């Protein structure tokens, strides 16, 4: 470590020791700028799938954790602080990894429920077969893409059907749900048309895998 880095570390250490919150925040900002590149490389070495947004989240949570520790006088500023930074970063990255993994499992179940209820209950046995042979993941990717392309009314109807799962909505109830989501009161005929269109599109996905 060169002399300029040592001087920077000392300046940051003095700022972090300040009781003045503005000066302490300035020290945290300088500390992050000094070490963030190495911390991001370290985190990506452990979790290579992390994108820039995830790395930003880790750095933000790292700062929050360190600030809390400083406020509680749990940081020995007479010792090098970089090992503590990497330890905290590793913990916050692990926390984020667990949240993302849990969210992915939730999303997969959500899409599976959506596929079954929208394609009608009669497709459930066929869906279970696709799950067993490993084809379901591909269908869900296609279906997730399909949802983003649906017209506004069809998307609202699909959302209403999924939100009610495992119950089945009547056409009148679909109209109520769409109005609550969009502010638009659609007719029974429009609800039936939108529902049938969405089901037909999903059935195409299932038929293609038979």
Secondary structure as the mmCIF struct_conf table of DSSP 4:
data_model
#
loop_
_struct_conf.conf_type_id
_struct_conf.id
_struct_conf.beg_label_comp_id
_struct_conf.beg_label_asym_id
_struct_conf.beg_label_seq_id
_struct_conf.end_label_comp_id
_struct_conf.end_label_asym_id
_struct_conf.end_label_seq_id
HELX_RH_AL_P HELX_RH_AL_P1 UNK A 3 UNK A 16
TURN_TY1_P TURN_TY1_P1 UNK A 17 UNK A 17
BEND BEND1 UNK A 19 UNK A 20
HELX_RH_AL_P HELX_RH_AL_P2 UNK A 21 UNK A 46
TURN_TY1_P TURN_TY1_P2 UNK A 48 UNK A 49
HELX_RH_AL_P HELX_RH_AL_P3 UNK A 52 UNK A 71
TURN_TY1_P TURN_TY1_P3 UNK A 72 UNK A 73
TURN_TY1_P TURN_TY1_P4 UNK A 77 UNK A 78
BEND BEND2 UNK A 79 UNK A 79
BEND BEND3 UNK A 81 UNK A 81
HELX_RH_AL_P HELX_RH_AL_P4 UNK A 82 UNK A 119
HELX_RH_3T_P HELX_RH_3T_P1 UNK A 121 UNK A 123
HELX_RH_AL_P HELX_RH_AL_P5 UNK A 124 UNK A 133
TURN_TY1_P TURN_TY1_P5 UNK A 134 UNK A 134
HELX_RH_AL_P HELX_RH_AL_P6 UNK A 136 UNK A 149
BEND BEND4 UNK A 150 UNK A 150
HELX_RH_AL_P HELX_RH_AL_P7 UNK A 152 UNK A 164
TURN_TY1_P TURN_TY1_P6 UNK A 165 UNK A 166
BEND BEND5 UNK A 167 UNK A 167
HELX_RH_AL_P HELX_RH_AL_P8 UNK A 171 UNK A 182
BEND BEND6 UNK A 183 UNK A 183
HELX_RH_AL_P HELX_RH_AL_P9 UNK A 188 UNK A 208
TURN_TY1_P TURN_TY1_P7 UNK A 209 UNK A 209
#
